[in-house]
Amino acid sequence: MAVKLRLMRMGKKKQPIYRVVAADSRSPRDGRFIEILGTYEPQAEPSKVSIDNAKAIRWLRTGAQPTERVAKLLEQAGTIQEWKTGVPAAPAAEPASS
């Protein structure tokens, strides 16, 4: 079974929220999945990405392939860096409010 890390669309019409899931590559986009790894909210300003790094790294180590968009989200969350180096990434700095 080939496992992919991909997005699953949720939310209302014209207000998408995506789940980052590990799913069999043969299952439909919004169909069956194995595990939920996090969420992605593109409508928020700035976009909100919350991913459980431990779960994502476990799936990457077992050979799961992320889609292009999920790979970018994992990069933003610091998961890819942590997976390659083994060192937890520092949390992203919050912009100072004026």
C-alpha positions, 0 to 999 in steps of 0.5 A: 500500500502506497501512503501519501501525505495529502490535503483533505478538504473540509469547511463550507462552500468558499471557506475551505479548511484542509486536514493534512492526512496520511491516506492510501494513494488509491483512496479518493481525496475526501475519502478514507484516510489512515491518520490526521496529521494537522490542519491548514487554513488558507483563508486566515490572514496569514495562513494558519498551519498546525501540524503534529511534527512527531506524527508527520516524521513517523510517516515520512520515515516509513516511506510516505510521500507528501504531495507538493502542497503538503511538502511546502506546508511541512517545510513551513512547519519545520517538519522537513528540517527536523526529519532531515537533521533530527534536531527539532526546528525552532518555533517561528517568530511571531510578528511584533504587534504595533 
